[in-house]
């Protein structure tokens, strides 16, 4: 599990390991994930296929959790 806090305008790249499942949960705030808007309480799950994630904070103190699952 990974956790981060992003402020407005801050960005972060995360490279998940190949052949893993990813669950990303926005605990508070608003972020953009690869062009998709996610707000507090939103989540998205997907299989990591050598994909790099680009997260951008759209609101100060946006808290994000990333779960790396089998």
CORGI-V453932 format. One record per residue. N is the residue number from 1. RES is the residue in one letter. SS is DSSP state (H for helix, E for strand, - for the rest). PSI is psi in degrees with one decimal (* if undefined). Layout:
N/RES/SS/PSI  N/RES/SS/PSI
This chain:
1/X/-/139.1  2/X/E/147.6  3/X/E/144.8  4/X/E/158.6  5/X/E/124.3  6/X/E/137.4  7/X/-/166.2  8/X/-/128.3  9/X/-/-16.0  10/X/-/147.4  11/X/E/161.5  12/X/E/138.9  13/X/E/139.4  14/X/E/126.8  15/X/E/100.6  16/X/-/150.6  17/X/-/149.4  18/X/-/153.4  19/X/-/35.4  20/X/E/161.6  21/X/E/140.3  22/X/E/135.7  23/X/E/119.1  24/X/E/125.9  25/X/E/127.5  26/X/E/110.8  27/X/E/-46.6  28/X/E/155.0  29/X/-/-161.6  30/X/E/133.8  31/X/E/169.6  32/X/E/127.8  33/X/E/108.7  34/X/-/43.0  35/X/-/-5.0  36/X/E/130.0  37/X/E/127.9  38/X/E/132.0  39/X/E/171.5  40/X/-/126.9  41/X/-/-17.5  42/X/-/152.5  43/X/E/159.3  44/X/E/138.9  45/X/E/145.9  46/X/E/166.4  47/X/E/136.5  48/X/E/116.2  49/X/-/67.0  50/X/-/33.6  51/X/-/130.9  52/X/E/133.1  53/X/E/138.3  54/X/E/113.9  55/X/E/139.7  56/X/E/129.0  57/X/E/132.5  58/X/-/-7.9  59/X/-/141.3  60/X/-/145.1  61/X/-/37.0  62/X/E/120.3  63/X/E/129.5  64/X/E/137.1  65/X/E/135.0  66/X/E/120.0  67/X/E/125.7  68/X/E/107.6  69/X/E/156.9  70/X/-/*
